[in-house]
Structures are given as C-alpha cells and as structure tokens.
C-alpha cells in the first residue's frame, strides 16, 4: 500500500488545492492525509471501499477540518477598487486572504494536468471558494474527478440523493458566479501572446504591451486590493509608473494548468536574478483578458 499512497501525492495536492485555494495549505493537507493513511493502514477494510476512496475520505476530512474556521479566500476584484494612475496601492492583506496560484509541477503527472487544466484555472478555483465546503467537495469529486454518485456518497458517508442535491446546488452557484468562459485560443496562440508580452516588457514598450490586452482587461496585484479595469487605464498606470520594473525580466513558467511568467529582478548577492512576482493570465477570444501579478509569491518548498 505504501507505494500506492506515495503515487497519489500529486493528485491529492490537486484535490486539496481546489478545496483550499492555497498551494501551501494543499501541500500540508496532502502530507497530513498520507500520514494518517500510513498510520491507520491496518484499519483499512477493502470490503467497505477501495484504497482510493478510503484515502480521499481522509483527504476530504482533512480539508473540511482546515476550512472549519477559515475565511473564504478571495480575488482582488472581490474588493471595491480604489486604484488610480499613480495612486497608492494601500496596505497589503495577509496571505490567507487570497486565492493563490499553484505551479503545475506540484500537481499530478503532466498528462492529468492537461486533461483537467480548465478545472485548475485560477478563476475556476476562485469560483469554487464561493461554495460551502461539502458542496465544494461534491462538485470536485463529481464534475472534476468524475466519480460516480454512489462512490461519492460512500466517501462522504451520506446518501446518493444527498450527493445529487448538493451537486445541483453547487452547479447553480457556479452558474451565477462571474467565472469567465474558457478561451478558444490554442496553446500556441496563447504562448505567442505571452512571448510578445514579455518582449514588449523587456523593451519598455507600453504601447505594444497594452495592444495585447482586450478592451475590458482586468489587472490586479495581490496582496493588495488594488485592481483596475480597461486597456486605457492600464496604459495610464504604466505611464505613471515609478520605473521600478526597469532591469527586470520575465521567464516562462507553468501554473494553474497554463502558461505564466515569473518576474525576476537582479537582487541576489552577486546580481543574480531572483523571483519577485508570478504573473498569471486569463485569455479572451483573441487577447489577454486578465493579468494577476502575485507580488512576493514563493512556491511551496
């Protein structure tokens, strides 16, 4: 069983991340799940459930415990914007405030990430946080992991009608959320946009960079509640910039099932480039629809 449990770590991180909205908490939850499973391996009864169902029951209970006294994680757009070109960013809020990105290498194998990447999008994970924890678990297990209703009922120690009712309520809540639709752009088209974005950034070409953004683009910078909407507003903010990004570079990364960019600055002891922020993107029909710059982001060790 030990090898089977070890092999499940990546998928458990993905499940816990969707539940919790935090990569570090997801890592902690996966670790706690495996520790409990190893500790209680002698109690496992194959006549009652498969190993996978048994482990996911432990994982779900761990996540529900962690969510019991936690506030709902949010995005900057969940706060009233007071942003203005050249204005102050305001006070940063604690890390526990935010839905945070996760690097793809923290998840299961690349093939699984590719199949389920729409369900690991930052916007989708943020929308999940609108759901009560048990509804969240039901929706992830049924609609993301495609478990049958009777297996979910066994895992949650409830009935199939209860699972069906919870799923219907969860789906209704998501339909009412402002979850943006999936972009029709191909992976190659998205990469081309971000290559041009990085090139414009490196050349300090604000006009070329802004041209890659759709008209109603949203730009935000957690841990600040500061956010702005609109291509012209983004251009005005960049024009009023203090130049603190000069000398920085953008480096490709894979996060939340898609392409992201590290912003790095030469701040190391000998001038080495170090990560300063992680930029996560959403795409519209043709252009970039949102840019979320997670200042000071560090991936879990």
C-alpha positions in Angstrom: 0.0 0.0 0.0 2.9 2.4 0.7 3.8 2.7 -3.0 0.2 3.3 -3.9 -0.1 6.0 -1.3 3.1 7.7 -2.4 1.9 7.7 -6.0 -1.2 9.5 -5.0 0.5 12.6 -3.6 0.3 14.8 -6.7 -3.4 14.1 -7.3 -4.1 14.7 -3.6 -2.4 18.1 -3.8 -4.6 19.0 -6.8 -7.7 17.9 -4.9 -6.8 19.8 -1.8 -5.8 22.9 -3.8 -9.2 23.1 -5.4 -10.7 22.7 -1.9 -8.5 25.2 -0.2 -7.3 27.7 -2.8 -3.7 27.7 -1.4 -0.8 25.7 -2.7 1.0 25.6 0.7 -2.2 24.5 2.5 -2.8 21.9 -0.2 0.7 20.5 0.3 0.1 20.4 4.1 -3.3 18.7 3.6 -1.8 16.1 1.2 1.0 15.4 3.7 -1.4 15.1 6.6 -3.6 12.8 4.5 -0.7 10.4 3.7 0.5 10.4 7.3 -3.0 9.5 8.6 -3.3 6.8 5.9 0.1 5.3 6.7 -0.7 5.4 10.5 -4.1 3.7 10.1 -3.3 1.4 7.2 -4.1 -1.5 9.4 -7.7 -0.2 9.8 -8.4 -0.2 6.1 -11.2 -2.7 5.1 -11.2 -3.5 1.4 -14.7 -4.8 1.7 -16.0 -1.4 2.5 -14.2 0.8 -0.1 -11.3 0.9 -2.5 -8.0 2.3 -1.3 -8.6 5.4 -3.4 -12.0 6.1 -1.9 -10.6 5.5 1.6 -7.7 7.9 1.1 -9.9 10.6 -0.5 -12.2 10.3 2.5 -9.3 11.1 4.7 -8.2 14.0 2.4 -11.8 15.4 2.4 -11.9 15.3 6.2 -8.5 17.0 6.5 -9.7 19.8 4.1 -13.0 20.2 5.9 -11.2 20.5 9.2 -8.9 23.1 7.7 -11.9 25.1 6.3 -13.9 24.9 9.5 -12.7 28.3 10.9 -11.1 29.7 7.7 -12.4 32.8 5.9 -13.2 32.5 2.2 -10.2 33.2 0.1 -10.8 36.0 -2.4 -9.5 37.8 -5.5 -8.7 41.5 -5.7 -11.9 42.0 -7.8 -13.9 40.9 -4.8 -12.9 44.2 -3.1 -14.0 47.7 -4.1 -11.3 49.2 -6.3 -9.8 52.5 -5.2 -7.0 52.3 -7.8 -5.9 55.3 -9.9 -2.9 56.0 -12.1 0.0 56.9 -9.8 -2.1 56.2 -6.7 -1.1 54.4 -3.6 -1.5 50.6 -3.5 -2.9 50.6 0.0 -2.0 48.2 2.8 -1.2 44.5 1.8 -3.6 41.9 3.2 -2.4 38.6 4.8 -1.7 35.7 2.5 -4.7 33.8 3.9 -6.9 36.5 2.2 -6.1 35.3 -1.3 -6.7 32.5 -3.8 -3.1 31.8 -4.7 -1.7 30.2 -7.8 -0.1 26.7 -7.9 2.8 25.6 -10.1 1.9 22.6 -12.4 5.0 20.7 -11.2 3.3 20.5 -7.7 0.4 18.5 -9.2 -0.1 15.1 -10.7 1.5 13.9 -13.9 1.5 16.4 -16.9 -1.0 14.3 -18.8 -3.5 14.5 -16.0 -2.9 18.3 -15.6 -3.5 18.7 -19.4 -6.8 16.8 -19.2 -8.1 18.7 -16.2 -6.5 22.1 -16.7 -9.7 24.0 -17.1 -10.6 22.9 -13.5 -7.3 24.2 -12.2 -7.6 27.7 -13.7 -7.2 30.4 -11.1 -10.7 31.7 -12.0 -12.3 28.3 -11.5 -10.5 27.7 -8.2 -11.6 31.1 -7.1 -15.2 30.3 -8.0 -15.1 27.1 -6.1 -14.4 29.1 -2.9 -17.9 30.5 -3.2 -19.3 27.1 -2.3 -19.9 25.7 1.2 -17.1 23.2 1.9 -19.1 20.0 1.5 -20.7 21.2 -1.7 -17.2 22.1 -2.9 -16.1 18.5 -2.2 -19.1 17.0 -4.0 -18.6 19.2 -7.1 -14.9 18.4 -7.4 -15.4 14.7 -6.9 -18.3 14.5 -9.3 -17.6 17.1 -12.0 -13.8 17.3 -11.9 -12.6 13.8 -10.9 -15.8 12.2 -12.5 -16.5 9.9 -9.6 -19.9 8.1 -9.6 -22.5 9.4 -7.2 -22.6 6.2 -5.1 -18.8 6.3 -4.6 -19.0 10.0 -3.5 -21.9 9.0 -1.2 -19.7 6.3 0.3 -16.8 8.7 0.7 -18.9 11.4 2.5 -20.9 8.8 4.4 -24.2 10.1 3.1 -26.8 9.1 0.5 -26.9 9.3 -3.3 -29.9 11.7 -3.2 -28.0 14.0 -0.8 -24.9 14.0 -3.1 -27.2 14.7 -6.1 -28.9 17.6 -4.3 -25.5 19.1 -3.2 -24.2 18.9 -6.7 -27.2 20.6 -8.2 -26.9 23.5 -5.7 -23.2 23.8 -6.3 -23.6 23.9 -10.1 -26.3 26.6 -9.7 -24.0 28.7 -7.6 -21.2 28.5 -10.2 -23.6 29.4 -13.0 -24.4 32.6 -11.1 -20.7 33.5 -10.5 -18.7 35.7 -12.8 -16.5 32.8 -13.9 -15.1 33.8 -17.3 -15.7 31.3 -20.2 -12.8 29.2 -21.5 -10.8 30.9 -24.2 -11.0 29.4 -27.7 -7.3 30.3 -28.3 -4.9 27.4 -28.9 -1.9 26.8 -26.7 0.3 28.1 -29.5 -1.7 31.4 -29.8 -1.6 31.9 -26.0 2.2 31.3 -26.0 2.6 33.8 -28.9 0.7 36.4 -26.9 2.9 35.9 -23.9 6.1 35.9 -25.9 5.1 39.3 -27.4 4.1 40.5 -23.9 7.5 39.6 -22.5 9.3 41.1 -25.4 7.3 44.4 -25.0 8.0 44.4 -21.3 11.8 43.9 -21.9 11.8 46.8 -24.4 9.7 49.1 -22.1 7.2 49.4 -25.0 4.0 50.2 -23.2 2.0 50.7 -26.4 3.0 47.2 -27.7 2.2 45.6 -24.4 -1.2 47.2 -24.0 -2.1 46.3 -27.5 -2.1 42.6 -26.4 -4.8 43.3 -23.8 -8.5 43.2 -24.6 -10.5 46.4 -24.0 -12.0 45.4 -20.7 -8.9 43.7 -19.3 -8.5 43.4 -15.5 -5.2 43.9 -13.8 -4.6 43.2 -10.1 -1.7 42.8 -7.7 -2.3 40.7 -4.6 -1.6 41.0 -1.7 -3.0 44.5 -2.4 -6.7 45.0 -3.0 -5.7 47.4 -5.8 -7.1 46.5 -9.2 -8.0 48.2 -12.4 -10.2 47.5 -15.4 -9.7 48.7 -19.0 -6.9 48.9 -21.5 -6.7 52.7 -21.3 -6.4 52.6 -17.5 -3.6 50.0 -17.7 -1.8 52.3 -20.1 -2.2 55.3 -17.8 -1.0 53.3 -14.8 2.1 52.1 -16.7 2.8 55.7 -17.9 2.7 56.8 -14.3 5.0 54.0 -13.1 8.0 54.8 -11.0 10.2 52.7 -13.2 10.7 50.0 -10.5 10.4 47.3 -13.2 13.3 48.5 -15.2 16.0 45.9 -15.4 13.6 43.1 -14.6 12.9 40.1 -16.8 10.0 37.7 -17.5 10.6 34.0 -17.6 8.1 31.3 -18.6 6.5 29.0 -16.0 3.6 26.6 -16.0 0.9 27.4 -13.4 -2.7 26.6 -12.9 -2.7 24.4 -16.0 -1.4 27.1 -18.3 1.4 29.5 -19.1 2.5 32.0 -16.5 5.5 34.4 -16.2 8.0 34.9 -13.4 9.0 38.5 -13.0 12.7 38.4 -11.8 15.0 41.1 -10.6 18.8 41.2 -10.2 18.6 41.3 -6.4 20.8 38.4 -5.5 24.0 38.8 -3.5 26.1 38.8 -6.8 23.4 40.3 -9.0 21.6 37.1 -9.7 18.1 37.3 -10.9 15.5 36.3 -8.2 11.7 35.8 -8.5 9.8 38.9 -7.4 6.3 38.1 -8.6 4.3 35.5 -10.6 2.1 36.7 -13.4 -1.0 34.5 -14.1 -3.1 35.2 -17.2 -6.6 34.6 -18.4 -7.4 34.8 -22.1 -10.4 36.0 -24.1 -11.4 35.2 -27.7 -8.3 36.9 -29.1 -6.3 38.7 -26.5 -5.3 38.7 -22.8 -8.4 39.2 -20.6 -6.7 39.5 -17.2 -3.3 39.7 -15.6 -2.9 38.9 -11.9 0.5 39.8 -10.5 1.2 37.9 -7.3 3.8 40.1 -5.7 6.3 38.2 -3.5 5.0 34.9 -4.5 7.0 31.9 -3.5 6.2 28.3 -4.5 6.0 25.8 -1.5 9.3 24.1 -0.9 
